[in-house]
Amino acid sequence: MVEETLLRLTLAIIIGTLAAIVYSLRILVLVERRIARMDLNIERMTQRIAAEELKIEAEEKKIEKQLTSGSAKKRRR
């Protein structure tokens, strides 16, 4: 009788431990998915910022070119 109770208790502990491991893995997968989505969103934002920076640099070059050609015309006069 005592052996049977001890066996059931041991089995309950083992099953509880396995359930805790499975639950932890489930949470780990959910967290990993969330981090992957955050990483993807950060990558998208970075690409948008880089594209905007390229536009700004092109506009700056255009303005500088206009300014330098304008000052060259003033010098000729």
HTML snippet that shows the backbone in 3Dmol.js (N, CA, C, O; Angstrom):
<script src="https://3Dmol.org/build/3Dmol-min.js"></script>
<div id="view" style="width:600px;height:400px;position:relative"></div>
<script>
const pdb = `
ATOM      1  N   MET A   1       0.817  -1.189   0.000  1.00  0.00           N
ATOM      2  CA  MET A   1       0.000   0.000   0.000  1.00  0.00           C
ATOM      3  C   MET A   1       0.871   1.266   0.000  1.00  0.00           C
ATOM      4  O   MET A   1       0.614   2.192  -0.769  1.00  0.00           O
ATOM      5  N   VAL A   2       1.879   1.308   0.844  1.00  0.00           N
ATOM      6  CA  VAL A   2       2.773   2.454   0.930  1.00  0.00           C
ATOM      7  C   VAL A   2       3.572   2.565  -0.370  1.00  0.00           C
ATOM      8  O   VAL A   2       3.811   3.663  -0.873  1.00  0.00           O
ATOM      9  N   GLU A   3       3.974   1.427  -0.897  1.00  0.00           N
ATOM     10  CA  GLU A   3       4.729   1.421  -2.143  1.00  0.00           C
ATOM     11  C   GLU A   3       3.881   1.968  -3.288  1.00  0.00           C
ATOM     12  O   GLU A   3       4.378   2.707  -4.138  1.00  0.00           O
ATOM     13  N   GLU A   4       2.619   1.606  -3.306  1.00  0.00           N
ATOM     14  CA  GLU A   4       1.716   2.080  -4.361  1.00  0.00           C
ATOM     15  C   GLU A   4       1.526   3.593  -4.253  1.00  0.00           C
ATOM     16  O   GLU A   4       1.510   4.289  -5.269  1.00  0.00           O
ATOM     17  N   THR A   5       1.385   4.095  -3.051  1.00  0.00           N
ATOM     18  CA  THR A   5       1.226   5.532  -2.845  1.00  0.00           C
ATOM     19  C   THR A   5       2.502   6.269  -3.271  1.00  0.00           C
ATOM     20  O   THR A   5       2.437   7.312  -3.921  1.00  0.00           O
ATOM     21  N   LEU A   6       3.648   5.720  -2.899  1.00  0.00           N
ATOM     22  CA  LEU A   6       4.923   6.319  -3.272  1.00  0.00           C
ATOM     23  C   LEU A   6       5.102   6.305  -4.784  1.00  0.00           C
ATOM     24  O   LEU A   6       5.612   7.265  -5.361  1.00  0.00           O
ATOM     25  N   LEU A   7       4.682   5.217  -5.426  1.00  0.00           N
ATOM     26  CA  LEU A   7       4.771   5.113  -6.874  1.00  0.00           C
ATOM     27  C   LEU A   7       3.871   6.145  -7.549  1.00  0.00           C
ATOM     28  O   LEU A   7       4.269   6.787  -8.521  1.00  0.00           O
ATOM     29  N   ARG A   8       2.665   6.299  -7.030  1.00  0.00           N
ATOM     30  CA  ARG A   8       1.741   7.295  -7.592  1.00  0.00           C
ATOM     31  C   ARG A   8       2.280   8.712  -7.397  1.00  0.00           C
ATOM     32  O   ARG A   8       2.171   9.552  -8.290  1.00  0.00           O
ATOM     33  N   LEU A   9       2.852   8.966  -6.245  1.00  0.00           N
ATOM     34  CA  LEU A   9       3.419  10.284  -5.971  1.00  0.00           C
ATOM     35  C   LEU A   9       4.584  10.577  -6.920  1.00  0.00           C
ATOM     36  O   LEU A   9       4.686  11.675  -7.468  1.00  0.00           O
ATOM     37  N   THR A  10       5.447   9.600  -7.105  1.00  0.00           N
ATOM     38  CA  THR A  10       6.573   9.760  -8.032  1.00  0.00           C
ATOM     39  C   THR A  10       6.080   9.998  -9.446  1.00  0.00           C
ATOM     40  O   THR A  10       6.593  10.869 -10.148  1.00  0.00           O
ATOM     41  N   LEU A  11       5.086   9.225  -9.867  1.00  0.00           N
ATOM     42  CA  LEU A  11       4.515   9.395 -11.205  1.00  0.00           C
ATOM     43  C   LEU A  11       3.874  10.771 -11.354  1.00  0.00           C
ATOM     44  O   LEU A  11       4.005  11.401 -12.403  1.00  0.00           O
ATOM     45  N   ALA A  12       3.186  11.242 -10.326  1.00  0.00           N
ATOM     46  CA  ALA A  12       2.570  12.569 -10.367  1.00  0.00           C
ATOM     47  C   ALA A  12       3.633  13.661 -10.485  1.00  0.00           C
ATOM     48  O   ALA A  12       3.443  14.644 -11.202  1.00  0.00           O
ATOM     49  N   ILE A  13       4.745  13.486  -9.782  1.00  0.00           N
ATOM     50  CA  ILE A  13       5.834  14.474  -9.857  1.00  0.00           C
ATOM     51  C   ILE A  13       6.433  14.482 -11.257  1.00  0.00           C
ATOM     52  O   ILE A  13       6.688  15.545 -11.822  1.00  0.00           O
ATOM     53  N   ILE A  14       6.656  13.295 -11.815  1.00  0.00           N
ATOM     54  CA  ILE A  14       7.214  13.212 -13.168  1.00  0.00           C
ATOM     55  C   ILE A  14       6.271  13.833 -14.186  1.00  0.00           C
ATOM     56  O   ILE A  14       6.710  14.591 -15.051  1.00  0.00           O
ATOM     57  N   ILE A  15       4.983  13.524 -14.095  1.00  0.00           N
ATOM     58  CA  ILE A  15       4.006  14.088 -15.037  1.00  0.00           C
ATOM     59  C   ILE A  15       3.908  15.602 -14.863  1.00  0.00           C
ATOM     60  O   ILE A  15       3.807  16.327 -15.853  1.00  0.00           O
ATOM     61  N   GLY A  16       3.937  16.084 -13.637  1.00  0.00           N
ATOM     62  CA  GLY A  16       3.904  17.523 -13.386  1.00  0.00           C
ATOM     63  C   GLY A  16       5.122  18.223 -13.958  1.00  0.00           C
ATOM     64  O   GLY A  16       5.014  19.312 -14.522  1.00  0.00           O
ATOM     65  N   THR A  17       6.279  17.596 -13.812  1.00  0.00           N
ATOM     66  CA  THR A  17       7.508  18.169 -14.358  1.00  0.00           C
ATOM     67  C   THR A  17       7.451  18.229 -15.883  1.00  0.00           C
ATOM     68  O   THR A  17       7.827  19.235 -16.483  1.00  0.00           O
ATOM     69  N   LEU A  18       6.982  17.154 -16.503  1.00  0.00           N
ATOM     70  CA  LEU A  18       6.848  17.145 -17.963  1.00  0.00           C
ATOM     71  C   LEU A  18       5.848  18.197 -18.440  1.00  0.00           C
ATOM     72  O   LEU A  18       6.071  18.852 -19.458  1.00  0.00           O
ATOM     73  N   ALA A  19       4.746  18.359 -17.705  1.00  0.00           N
ATOM     74  CA  ALA A  19       3.760  19.385 -18.069  1.00  0.00           C
ATOM     75  C   ALA A  19       4.376  20.784 -17.957  1.00  0.00           C
ATOM     76  O   ALA A  19       4.117  21.648 -18.794  1.00  0.00           O
ATOM     77  N   ALA A  20       5.176  20.999 -16.938  1.00  0.00           N
ATOM     78  CA  ALA A  20       5.836  22.298 -16.775  1.00  0.00           C
ATOM     79  C   ALA A  20       6.819  22.550 -17.913  1.00  0.00           C
ATOM     80  O   ALA A  20       6.927  23.675 -18.401  1.00  0.00           O
ATOM     81  N   ILE A  21       7.530  21.520 -18.334  1.00  0.00           N
ATOM     82  CA  ILE A  21       8.471  21.669 -19.448  1.00  0.00           C
ATOM     83  C   ILE A  21       7.728  22.001 -20.732  1.00  0.00           C
ATOM     84  O   ILE A  21       8.143  22.886 -21.480  1.00  0.00           O
ATOM     85  N   VAL A  22       6.627  21.290 -20.993  1.00  0.00           N
ATOM     86  CA  VAL A  22       5.846  21.555 -22.201  1.00  0.00           C
ATOM     87  C   VAL A  22       5.286  22.973 -22.179  1.00  0.00           C
ATOM     88  O   VAL A  22       5.321  23.664 -23.197  1.00  0.00           O
ATOM     89  N   TYR A  23       4.775  23.413 -21.043  1.00  0.00           N
ATOM     90  CA  TYR A  23       4.241  24.774 -20.920  1.00  0.00           C
ATOM     91  C   TYR A  23       5.341  25.805 -21.137  1.00  0.00           C
ATOM     92  O   TYR A  23       5.125  26.814 -21.808  1.00  0.00           O
ATOM     93  N   SER A  24       6.519  25.557 -20.573  1.00  0.00           N
ATOM     94  CA  SER A  24       7.636  26.487 -20.745  1.00  0.00           C
ATOM     95  C   SER A  24       8.046  26.581 -22.210  1.00  0.00           C
ATOM     96  O   SER A  24       8.342  27.668 -22.704  1.00  0.00           O
ATOM     97  N   LEU A  25       8.065  25.454 -22.898  1.00  0.00           N
ATOM     98  CA  LEU A  25       8.401  25.472 -24.322  1.00  0.00           C
ATOM     99  C   LEU A  25       7.356  26.244 -25.114  1.00  0.00           C
ATOM    100  O   LEU A  25       7.696  26.965 -26.052  1.00  0.00           O
ATOM    101  N   ARG A  26       6.104  26.100 -24.750  1.00  0.00           N
ATOM    102  CA  ARG A  26       5.031  26.841 -25.426  1.00  0.00           C
ATOM    103  C   ARG A  26       5.237  28.341 -25.263  1.00  0.00           C
ATOM    104  O   ARG A  26       5.142  29.097 -26.229  1.00  0.00           O
ATOM    105  N   ILE A  27       5.517  28.766 -24.039  1.00  0.00           N
ATOM    106  CA  ILE A  27       5.761  30.185 -23.769  1.00  0.00           C
ATOM    107  C   ILE A  27       7.001  30.656 -24.529  1.00  0.00           C
ATOM    108  O   ILE A  27       7.018  31.758 -25.078  1.00  0.00           O
ATOM    109  N   LEU A  28       8.033  29.821 -24.556  1.00  0.00           N
ATOM    110  CA  LEU A  28       9.256  30.175 -25.267  1.00  0.00           C
ATOM    111  C   LEU A  28       8.992  30.389 -26.754  1.00  0.00           C
ATOM    112  O   LEU A  28       9.534  31.322 -27.349  1.00  0.00           O
ATOM    113  N   VAL A  29       8.179  29.550 -27.353  1.00  0.00           N
ATOM    114  CA  VAL A  29       7.836  29.693 -28.772  1.00  0.00           C
ATOM    115  C   VAL A  29       7.056  30.978 -29.002  1.00  0.00           C
ATOM    116  O   VAL A  29       7.306  31.693 -29.973  1.00  0.00           O
ATOM    117  N   LEU A  30       6.118  31.274 -28.121  1.00  0.00           N
ATOM    118  CA  LEU A  30       5.335  32.508 -28.264  1.00  0.00           C
ATOM    119  C   LEU A  30       6.228  33.743 -28.158  1.00  0.00           C
ATOM    120  O   LEU A  30       6.080  34.690 -28.931  1.00  0.00           O
ATOM    121  N   VAL A  31       7.145  33.730 -27.209  1.00  0.00           N
ATOM    122  CA  VAL A  31       8.061  34.866 -27.040  1.00  0.00           C
ATOM    123  C   VAL A  31       8.964  34.999 -28.266  1.00  0.00           C
ATOM    124  O   VAL A  31       9.225  36.108 -28.733  1.00  0.00           O
ATOM    125  N   GLU A  32       9.437  33.868 -28.784  1.00  0.00           N
ATOM    126  CA  GLU A  32      10.304  33.907 -29.963  1.00  0.00           C
ATOM    127  C   GLU A  32       9.559  34.481 -31.160  1.00  0.00           C
ATOM    128  O   GLU A  32      10.130  35.258 -31.927  1.00  0.00           O
ATOM    129  N   ARG A  33       8.309  34.115 -31.329  1.00  0.00           N
ATOM    130  CA  ARG A  33       7.507  34.669 -32.428  1.00  0.00           C
ATOM    131  C   ARG A  33       7.339  36.173 -32.276  1.00  0.00           C
ATOM    132  O   ARG A  33       7.442  36.920 -33.249  1.00  0.00           O
ATOM    133  N   ARG A  34       7.083  36.606 -31.059  1.00  0.00           N
ATOM    134  CA  ARG A  34       6.913  38.036 -30.810  1.00  0.00           C
ATOM    135  C   ARG A  34       8.205  38.794 -31.115  1.00  0.00           C
ATOM    136  O   ARG A  34       8.173  39.864 -31.722  1.00  0.00           O
ATOM    137  N   ILE A  35       9.319  38.247 -30.698  1.00  0.00           N
ATOM    138  CA  ILE A  35      10.607  38.886 -30.970  1.00  0.00           C
ATOM    139  C   ILE A  35      10.879  38.921 -32.463  1.00  0.00           C
ATOM    140  O   ILE A  35      11.416  39.905 -32.971  1.00  0.00           O
ATOM    141  N   ALA A  36      10.514  37.859 -33.173  1.00  0.00           N
ATOM    142  CA  ALA A  36      10.713  37.831 -34.625  1.00  0.00           C
ATOM    143  C   ALA A  36       9.878  38.917 -35.303  1.00  0.00           C
ATOM    144  O   ALA A  36      10.347  39.567 -36.237  1.00  0.00           O
ATOM    145  N   ARG A  37       8.644  39.117 -34.837  1.00  0.00           N
ATOM    146  CA  ARG A  37       7.807  40.194 -35.400  1.00  0.00           C
ATOM    147  C   ARG A  37       8.402  41.558 -35.104  1.00  0.00           C
ATOM    148  O   ARG A  37       8.403  42.438 -35.965  1.00  0.00           O
ATOM    149  N   MET A  38       8.908  41.739 -33.893  1.00  0.00           N
ATOM    150  CA  MET A  38       9.531  43.013 -33.548  1.00  0.00           C
ATOM    151  C   MET A  38      10.757  43.257 -34.426  1.00  0.00           C
ATOM    152  O   MET A  38      10.981  44.371 -34.900  1.00  0.00           O
ATOM    153  N   ASP A  39      11.536  42.217 -34.634  1.00  0.00           N
ATOM    154  CA  ASP A  39      12.724  42.331 -35.477  1.00  0.00           C
ATOM    155  C   ASP A  39      12.339  42.701 -36.906  1.00  0.00           C
ATOM    156  O   ASP A  39      12.997  43.531 -37.533  1.00  0.00           O
ATOM    157  N   LEU A  40      11.284  42.091 -37.416  1.00  0.00           N
ATOM    158  CA  LEU A  40      10.813  42.408 -38.764  1.00  0.00           C
ATOM    159  C   LEU A  40      10.338  43.858 -38.852  1.00  0.00           C
ATOM    160  O   LEU A  40      10.622  44.549 -39.831  1.00  0.00           O
ATOM    161  N   ASN A  41       9.620  44.315 -37.838  1.00  0.00           N
ATOM    162  CA  ASN A  41       9.151  45.705 -37.834  1.00  0.00           C
ATOM    163  C   ASN A  41      10.321  46.685 -37.756  1.00  0.00           C
ATOM    164  O   ASN A  41      10.301  47.729 -38.409  1.00  0.00           O
ATOM    165  N   ILE A  42      11.330  46.357 -36.968  1.00  0.00           N
ATOM    166  CA  ILE A  42      12.510  47.217 -36.881  1.00  0.00           C
ATOM    167  C   ILE A  42      13.221  47.261 -38.229  1.00  0.00           C
ATOM    168  O   ILE A  42      13.688  48.317 -38.657  1.00  0.00           O
ATOM    169  N   GLU A  43      13.301  46.116 -38.894  1.00  0.00           N
ATOM    170  CA  GLU A  43      13.938  46.080 -40.210  1.00  0.00           C
ATOM    171  C   GLU A  43      13.172  46.934 -41.221  1.00  0.00           C
ATOM    172  O   GLU A  43      13.777  47.650 -42.020  1.00  0.00           O
ATOM    173  N   ARG A  44      11.856  46.857 -41.184  1.00  0.00           N
ATOM    174  CA  ARG A  44      11.039  47.680 -42.095  1.00  0.00           C
ATOM    175  C   ARG A  44      11.255  49.167 -41.825  1.00  0.00           C
ATOM    176  O   ARG A  44      11.414  49.957 -42.756  1.00  0.00           O
ATOM    177  N   MET A  45      11.260  49.543 -40.540  1.00  0.00           N
ATOM    178  CA  MET A  45      11.470  50.951 -40.200  1.00  0.00           C
ATOM    179  C   MET A  45      12.848  51.421 -40.660  1.00  0.00           C
ATOM    180  O   MET A  45      12.998  52.539 -41.153  1.00  0.00           O
ATOM    181  N   THR A  46      13.843  50.565 -40.496  1.00  0.00           N
ATOM    182  CA  THR A  46      15.200  50.911 -40.912  1.00  0.00           C
ATOM    183  C   THR A  46      15.263  51.125 -42.420  1.00  0.00           C
ATOM    184  O   THR A  46      15.918  52.054 -42.891  1.00  0.00           O
ATOM    185  N   GLN A  47      14.589  50.272 -43.169  1.00  0.00           N
ATOM    186  CA  GLN A  47      14.570  50.424 -44.623  1.00  0.00           C
ATOM    187  C   GLN A  47      13.880  51.724 -45.029  1.00  0.00           C
ATOM    188  O   GLN A  47      14.336  52.415 -45.940  1.00  0.00           O
ATOM    189  N   ARG A  48      12.793  52.051 -44.360  1.00  0.00           N
ATOM    190  CA  ARG A  48      12.094  53.305 -44.663  1.00  0.00           C
ATOM    191  C   ARG A  48      12.972  54.511 -44.348  1.00  0.00           C
ATOM    192  O   ARG A  48      13.019  55.471 -45.117  1.00  0.00           O
ATOM    193  N   ILE A  49      13.662  54.457 -43.219  1.00  0.00           N
ATOM    194  CA  ILE A  49      14.540  55.565 -42.839  1.00  0.00           C
ATOM    195  C   ILE A  49      15.684  55.697 -43.836  1.00  0.00           C
ATOM    196  O   ILE A  49      16.054  56.808 -44.217  1.00  0.00           O
ATOM    197  N   ALA A  50      16.243  54.568 -44.259  1.00  0.00           N
ATOM    198  CA  ALA A  50      17.336  54.612 -45.236  1.00  0.00           C
ATOM    199  C   ALA A  50      16.857  55.200 -46.555  1.00  0.00           C
ATOM    200  O   ALA A  50      17.564  56.001 -47.168  1.00  0.00           O
ATOM    201  N   ALA A  51      15.669  54.814 -46.997  1.00  0.00           N
ATOM    202  CA  ALA A  51      15.130  55.367 -48.243  1.00  0.00           C
ATOM    203  C   ALA A  51      14.898  56.868 -48.110  1.00  0.00           C
ATOM    204  O   ALA A  51      15.174  57.627 -49.040  1.00  0.00           O
ATOM    205  N   GLU A  52      14.396  57.292 -46.967  1.00  0.00           N
ATOM    206  CA  GLU A  52      14.166  58.716 -46.727  1.00  0.00           C
ATOM    207  C   GLU A  52      15.488  59.480 -46.692  1.00  0.00           C
ATOM    208  O   GLU A  52      15.580  60.594 -47.209  1.00  0.00           O
ATOM    209  N   GLU A  53      16.504  58.882 -46.085  1.00  0.00           N
ATOM    210  CA  GLU A  53      17.827  59.505 -46.050  1.00  0.00           C
ATOM    211  C   GLU A  53      18.383  59.686 -47.460  1.00  0.00           C
ATOM    212  O   GLU A  53      18.969  60.724 -47.768  1.00  0.00           O
ATOM    213  N   LEU A  54      18.203  58.687 -48.312  1.00  0.00           N
ATOM    214  CA  LEU A  54      18.666  58.803 -49.693  1.00  0.00           C
ATOM    215  C   LEU A  54      17.951  59.944 -50.426  1.00  0.00           C
ATOM    216  O   LEU A  54      18.567  60.685 -51.192  1.00  0.00           O
ATOM    217  N   LYS A  55      16.653  60.072 -50.179  1.00  0.00           N
ATOM    218  CA  LYS A  55      15.897  61.169 -50.797  1.00  0.00           C
ATOM    219  C   LYS A  55      16.426  62.522 -50.313  1.00  0.00           C
ATOM    220  O   LYS A  55      16.592  63.457 -51.097  1.00  0.00           O
ATOM    221  N   ILE A  56      16.684  62.604 -49.022  1.00  0.00           N
ATOM    222  CA  ILE A  56      17.180  63.859 -48.449  1.00  0.00           C
ATOM    223  C   ILE A  56      18.553  64.195 -49.022  1.00  0.00           C
ATOM    224  O   ILE A  56      18.809  65.344 -49.381  1.00  0.00           O
ATOM    225  N   GLU A  57      19.429  63.209 -49.110  1.00  0.00           N
ATOM    226  CA  GLU A  57      20.763  63.450 -49.668  1.00  0.00           C
ATOM    227  C   GLU A  57      20.685  63.895 -51.124  1.00  0.00           C
ATOM    228  O   GLU A  57      21.418  64.791 -51.543  1.00  0.00           O
ATOM    229  N   ALA A  58      19.801  63.272 -51.891  1.00  0.00           N
ATOM    230  CA  ALA A  58      19.645  63.669 -53.295  1.00  0.00           C
ATOM    231  C   ALA A  58      19.139  65.105 -53.382  1.00  0.00           C
ATOM    232  O   ALA A  58      19.596  65.872 -54.229  1.00  0.00           O
ATOM    233  N   GLU A  59      18.210  65.469 -52.523  1.00  0.00           N
ATOM    234  CA  GLU A  59      17.682  66.833 -52.518  1.00  0.00           C
ATOM    235  C   GLU A  59      18.765  67.829 -52.106  1.00  0.00           C
ATOM    236  O   GLU A  59      18.856  68.923 -52.663  1.00  0.00           O
ATOM    237  N   GLU A  60      19.586  67.442 -51.123  1.00  0.00           N
ATOM    238  CA  GLU A  60      20.678  68.319 -50.697  1.00  0.00           C
ATOM    239  C   GLU A  60      21.669  68.550 -51.835  1.00  0.00           C
ATOM    240  O   GLU A  60      22.115  69.676 -52.056  1.00  0.00           O
ATOM    241  N   LYS A  61      22.009  67.489 -52.550  1.00  0.00           N
ATOM    242  CA  LYS A  61      22.931  67.631 -53.681  1.00  0.00           C
ATOM    243  C   LYS A  61      22.332  68.538 -54.751  1.00  0.00           C
ATOM    244  O   LYS A  61      23.029  69.352 -55.357  1.00  0.00           O
ATOM    245  N   LYS A  62      21.042  68.383 -54.970  1.00  0.00           N
ATOM    246  CA  LYS A  62      20.358  69.211 -55.968  1.00  0.00           C
ATOM    247  C   LYS A  62      20.415  70.688 -55.562  1.00  0.00           C
ATOM    248  O   LYS A  62      20.687  71.559 -56.388  1.00  0.00           O
ATOM    249  N   ILE A  63      20.153  70.955 -54.283  1.00  0.00           N
ATOM    250  CA  ILE A  63      20.182  72.333 -53.786  1.00  0.00           C
ATOM    251  C   ILE A  63      21.601  72.896 -53.849  1.00  0.00           C
ATOM    252  O   ILE A  63      21.801  74.041 -54.254  1.00  0.00           O
ATOM    253  N   GLU A  64      22.586  72.087 -53.447  1.00  0.00           N
ATOM    254  CA  GLU A  64      23.974  72.544 -53.507  1.00  0.00           C
ATOM    255  C   GLU A  64      24.394  72.854 -54.941  1.00  0.00           C
ATOM    256  O   GLU A  64      25.093  73.834 -55.198  1.00  0.00           O
ATOM    257  N   LYS A  65      23.964  72.015 -55.856  1.00  0.00           N
ATOM    258  CA  LYS A  65      24.291  72.240 -57.263  1.00  0.00           C
ATOM    259  C   LYS A  65      23.668  73.551 -57.753  1.00  0.00           C
ATOM    260  O   LYS A  65      24.308  74.316 -58.474  1.00  0.00           O
ATOM    261  N   GLN A  66      22.419  73.803 -57.358  1.00  0.00           N
ATOM    262  CA  GLN A  66      21.754  75.046 -57.748  1.00  0.00           C
ATOM    263  C   GLN A  66      22.460  76.251 -57.139  1.00  0.00           C
ATOM    264  O   GLN A  66      22.617  77.282 -57.792  1.00  0.00           O
ATOM    265  N   LEU A  67      22.883  76.117 -55.891  1.00  0.00           N
ATOM    266  CA  LEU A  67      23.569  77.224 -55.230  1.00  0.00           C
ATOM    267  C   LEU A  67      24.929  77.501 -55.863  1.00  0.00           C
ATOM    268  O   LEU A  67      25.296  78.658 -56.071  1.00  0.00           O
ATOM    269  N   THR A  68      25.679  76.441 -56.170  1.00  0.00           N
ATOM    270  CA  THR A  68      26.997  76.647 -56.759  1.00  0.00           C
ATOM    271  C   THR A  68      26.884  77.182 -58.177  1.00  0.00           C
ATOM    272  O   THR A  68      27.700  78.008 -58.587  1.00  0.00           O
ATOM    273  N   SER A  69      25.896  76.733 -58.931  1.00  0.00           N
ATOM    274  CA  SER A  69      25.736  77.260 -60.298  1.00  0.00           C
ATOM    275  C   SER A  69      25.219  78.693 -60.245  1.00  0.00           C
ATOM    276  O   SER A  69      25.551  79.489 -61.123  1.00  0.00           O
ATOM    277  N   GLY A  70      24.427  79.040 -59.257  1.00  0.00           N
ATOM    278  CA  GLY A  70      23.929  80.399 -59.099  1.00  0.00           C
ATOM    279  C   GLY A  70      25.030  81.358 -58.707  1.00  0.00           C
ATOM    280  O   GLY A  70      25.073  82.483 -59.205  1.00  0.00           O
ATOM    281  N   SER A  71      25.929  80.936 -57.819  1.00  0.00           N
ATOM    282  CA  SER A  71      27.028  81.814 -57.410  1.00  0.00           C
ATOM    283  C   SER A  71      28.050  81.956 -58.533  1.00  0.00           C
ATOM    284  O   SER A  71      28.717  82.986 -58.630  1.00  0.00           O
ATOM    285  N   ALA A  72      28.182  80.946 -59.377  1.00  0.00           N
ATOM    286  CA  ALA A  72      29.085  81.038 -60.517  1.00  0.00           C
ATOM    287  C   ALA A  72      28.547  82.065 -61.522  1.00  0.00           C
ATOM    288  O   ALA A  72      29.321  82.807 -62.127  1.00  0.00           O
ATOM    289  N   LYS A  73      27.250  82.107 -61.696  1.00  0.00           N
ATOM    290  CA  LYS A  73      26.642  83.086 -62.606  1.00  0.00           C
ATOM    291  C   LYS A  73      26.857  84.497 -62.078  1.00  0.00           C
ATOM    292  O   LYS A  73      27.092  85.421 -62.856  1.00  0.00           O
ATOM    293  N   LYS A  74      26.777  84.674 -60.749  1.00  0.00           N
ATOM    294  CA  LYS A  74      26.980  85.997 -60.159  1.00  0.00           C
ATOM    295  C   LYS A  74      28.417  86.459 -60.361  1.00  0.00           C
ATOM    296  O   LYS A  74      28.666  87.648 -60.564  1.00  0.00           O
ATOM    297  N   ARG A  75      29.358  85.532 -60.305  1.00  0.00           N
ATOM    298  CA  ARG A  75      30.766  85.872 -60.474  1.00  0.00           C
ATOM    299  C   ARG A  75      31.050  86.334 -61.912  1.00  0.00           C
ATOM    300  O   ARG A  75      31.879  87.216 -62.136  1.00  0.00           O
ATOM    301  N   ARG A  76      30.361  85.735 -62.865  1.00  0.00           N
ATOM    302  CA  ARG A  76      30.575  86.096 -64.255  1.00  0.00           C
ATOM    303  C   ARG A  76      30.143  87.527 -64.545  1.00  0.00           C
ATOM    304  O   ARG A  76      30.716  88.174 -65.421  1.00  0.00           O
ATOM    305  N   ARG A  77      29.176  88.016 -63.850  1.00  0.00           N
ATOM    306  CA  ARG A  77      28.632  89.364 -64.112  1.00  0.00           C
ATOM    307  C   ARG A  77      29.534  90.395 -63.631  1.00  0.00           C
ATOM    308  O   ARG A  77      29.242  91.583 -63.765  1.00  0.00           O
TER     309      ARG A  77
END
`;
const viewer = $3Dmol.createViewer("view");
viewer.addModel(pdb, "pdb");
viewer.setStyle({}, {cartoon: {color: "spectrum"}});
viewer.zoomTo();
viewer.render();
</script>
